[in-house]
């Protein structure tokens, strides 16, 4: 019987730090030969560019980009052929990493992995959910009187996770960390492990090679059965697993809703929007940051990211925004260009209003 290729899925809501975590895992991968699938919600690829920058000249890391924001969903005709192509070169692949977009449910990938087309070649190693901990503590994922599509998406992603990474915890105290853990477990009591990450830096041993699932074959279907504990070279079953509280179900039953369900989840709520704004004028870091904050306060922008040009030869500016938290810094790896491009993702956000605000506040044309 041929050896199954392990697959780790990295999920998390917009701006949680998935791309930074993925880049760190690639840099600390040791001798692993990786296949990376990157899924983005937007017409230009920012995350893929940033991850690739961390593997320049590395022939043992191969990338596959999925521009559609819903990888492995019913209408994604590339996922299975891409995975089969990876399986065909299995002698040169030790592990597959899949980063889903911030608006995708990882359970779609999980279901495809146990389907007839892929189950003989791949095995789910673990599903990791990255959480923006300060955002979680700011009540942005709480359900108010009305429906909260952001909270609903966040919860669905957590429900699929084996491991939750509480990210951006640098300035949080023990009481805040305990509250964050409580909020995660209230939403997803079957999560097996919680890890802390500062600036999305995670020990590779806590992310790859966990072997939390094993294949269980039946005559008609493939399923996954969770292992009782984190395996290790000389590790037995943990004496107390009450805090780990492993999944009570066998296989992916709780996550197997059918691919049509994943598609339906999004089609029923068309308010999720993504668009790109561009400017040919040089930008000031401080002025652009202030303008983006004002835009996020005026419009329901959940995520902004991209590269801005200063008109100088020292390189581009990397722009990362989560709601009104904006971070702009020089990106030495990105050569200076003539055009700034920013991706905006939001819920019922107005492209024209955001463009008008940026144009007014930066004194330059954005369109």
N, C-alpha and C positions, 0 to 999 in steps of 0.2 A: 504494500500500500504506500503510495507516495506521501511525502511529508506535506502537511497543510501549511500554507503561508499565513503567519499571524497578521491581523489587521487591527490597528488602533484608530478609533474615531475620536476626533477632537471637536467638541461642540461648545456652544455658549452664545449668549445673546450679543448683539451688536456692541463692539467696543470693549468686550470683556478681557481681551488680551490673548486671544487664540493664536494670532499670527506671531506675536512675540514669543509665546511659549513654544510654538512649532519651530521657529528659527533656533531657539536655544537647544531643543532636543536634537536638531540636525547637527548643530555645532558640537554637541557632546555625545554623539551617537556611537563613539568608539569605533569598532570595526564593522558595524552593521551597514549593509548595503540596502538602501531605502528606495522605495517608490512613493512619491508624494502626490496626492490628488488634492488640489486646492479649488474650492468652490466659493465664488463671490457673487454678491448681489449688486450688480452695477455694470455699466457698459464699458468701463475701463478697469484694468486689473492693477490695483494698488498693493493688495496683500501678497499676491504672487511675486510681484517685483521685489518686495521687501524680503521675502523668504529666500528667493533665488540669490539675493545679494550675499546671504550667509553661506552659500555653497558654490561660489564662483570657482570654476576650475576643478570641481570635485566630480569625477566621472562615476562615482559609486552612489550618487544621488540623482534620481531622474524625476522630473516634474511632469504633471499632467494637469492642465488648466480646464476648469469647467466654469464658463462665464455665466451660465444660467444659475440663478440663485437657489434652485431646488434640485440638488444632486440626487440621483437614484430614484426620483419620483417617476410616476407613470409615463410621462412624455420624454424622459431623458433617455435618448437612444444611444448615448455614448458610454454610459457607465459600465454596463456588462461587457461590451467589446473591449473597453480599455482594461478592465480587470482580467479578461481572458488573455489579452496581449501580455500583461504582466506575468500571468501564470505560465505562458509559453516560454518566458526567459527566467523561469524559477531558479535556475542554477546561479543566477546573478542577483537574486532578490532575497533578502533576509526578513524584511518587514515592510508592510504597507501602512502609511499614515494618511488618513483622510481628514481634511479640515472642512467641515460644513460651513455654509454661510450662516450669519447670525440670525437669519430668518428661516432656516431649514430645520426639520426635525430629524435627528440622527436615526430614528427608528426606521426610516425609509431605507437607509444603507444597511442597517441590521437585518431587515427582512430580505433584501436582495442577497445578502451573504448566505442565508440559509436556504435560498431557492435552488432549484435543480441545476441552474446554469453555473453556479459558483461554489456550491457546498463541497464539491469534490476537490477543490483547489485551495480554499481559504477557510480560516477559522477566526472568529472574533476574539481578539486578545483582551480588549477592554474598551469601554466608552468613557471618555473623560470630558466632563463639563467644566468649563472655566467660568468663574463668577466674578464680576466686578463688585467686590465686597463693599466699598463705600456706597455704591449705587444701591445695593441690596439694603443697606442700613438706612438709606435716605427715604425709604418707603415707596420707591418708584415701582416696585413690583407687587405692591399691595392692591387688593381689590377694593375700590371705592364703592359708592352706591350703584354706579352704572358698570357696564362691562369695561374691562381693561384688557385690550388685545395684547399689550406689552406683557402684562402679568401672565396671561394665558400662554403665550409663546414661551416665556421663561420657564414656567412650570412644566410644560410638555417636554422641554429639553432636559430638565433635571430628572424627570421620571425615567428617562432612558439611561441614565448614567450609572456606571459602577463606581467611578471615582469623581469626586467634586474637588476642584482646586479653588480655594478661596484666594483670589488674586488681589494685588494692590493693598496689602495689609501693613505696609511699612509704618504707617502712623496710627495704627489702631492698638488699643490696649486690650488686656485680657477680657474685660467685661464686654467690649464690643465684639471680640472674636467669638465669645460664647453665644452672644445674641445672634451673630451671623450663622453659626452652626445650628442653633435652634431653628432659625427661619428656613434653612435648607432642609433639615430633617422633618419639619412640619409639612413641607411640600413634597419631599421625596424620602419617606422613611426607609426605603429599601436600599439607599445608597450604602455601599460597602466601606468606602474609605473617604476621609476628608483630609486634604493636604493644604498646607499654607504655602503661598508663593509671593515673593517680593519681586515686583517688576516682571512677573510671569516667568521667573527662573525656577525650574523644577528639576530635581535630580532625575536623570534619565532612568535610574532603577525603579523609580516610582511611577513611570509612565510606559515603558516598553518592556515586553517580556513578562508581563504579570500573569498570563495564562489563567485568567479568571473564568474562562469558558472552555468546555470541552465538547466535541461533537457527539451527539447521540443519534444514532441512525434508527429509523423505523422503516417499514416496507414502503411507505408512501411519502415520508417527509423527513426533513432534517430539522433538528432543533438543537438548542444549546442547554447544557446543564451546568450550573455554576459550581465551581470548586468550593470546598468548605472553608478554605483559608488561603491567605497569600503564600504561595510556594517559595521556598528558598533552598539553598544548598543543604542545610542541615536543620531545616525547620519542620516541626511537627504541627499538628492542629493546635491552634491557640487555646489556652485553658479557658479563657472567657471571651466570647465573641458578642457580648451584648451590645457593645458600642458599634461593632461592625454591622450587625443586623442585616445579614445577607438577604438577597432576594428570596422571598418565600416561594415564588413560583418556579416551575421547572421549565427551562427553555425560555423563549421570548414571548410567551403567550400574552403577557400584559402589554407588550409593545407591538404585537402583530395585528395591525388594524387593516392591512391591505393597502396597496399603493394608492388606490383611489381615495382612501381616507385622507392620506397626506395631502393629495392634490386638493381635495374638497376643503380641507382646513384653511387653505389659502384662498381658494376661489370664492369662498363665502365671505371673505373680508378683503376686498380689493383696495383697501386704504393704504396698504404698504406701498411706498413709492421710492424710486431711486432715480436720480438724475445727476448730470455733470454740468458744472459751470466752468467757463474758461475766460481768461483775461490775458491780453497780450502786453499789458502795462506792467512795469516793475512794481513789486509789492514790498512794503515795509512789514517786518515781522510783527511789531507791536500794534500797528494800525490794523493789520489783517486779523490778528487775534481778537482785538476789541470788536471788530466788525462781526466776526463769527460768533462771538458771545451774544451780541445784540440780536443777531439773526436767530440763534437758538432759543432766546427768550421770547422772541416774537412769533416764531413758527415752531411746530412740533418736530424739530430735527432731533433725531436720536443718535445719529452718527455722521461725522464728516471726516474726510481723509483725502490726502492727495499730495501733490508737490506744487510749490509756489516758487516763482522766479523773482530774484531781486534785481536783475539787470547787471549784477557783478559776476566776475568769473570764478568766484570761490565755490560755486555749486548751488544746488537747489535747497529749498527749505522743505522739510518733511512736516506735514500738517496732520495732526491726529486730534479729533474732537469726539467727546462723548457728552451729548447734550451741551451744556454751557461750559464744560471743562475743556479748555483748548490748550494744546501743547504744540508749539512750533519750535523746531530746532534745525540747525544746519545738518545737511546730509552730505557728508564728504564723498560718499560713494556715488552720488547722483550728479552727473555733470550738469552745468548750467545750460539752460535752454531759453527759448524765447517766449514760451507760453506757460501760464499757470493752469492747472487742471485740478478741480476739487470734486469729489463725489459726495453727494448728500443722500442720506437715507432717513426716511421719516414716515409718520403716519398721517395721511391727509395733509401733507405739507405742500405749500404753493411754490412752485419753481419761480414764477414771475416775481413773487414778493421777496423771495430770498435774493434773487438777482438784483432787484431794485435796491434792497438794503445794502448789499455789498458794494454796489456801484456808488451809492450815496456816501457810505461811511469810509470807503477807501479812496474815493475820488478818482476811481478808474472804472472802465467799462467791464462788466461781467455779463456774459450771455451764454 
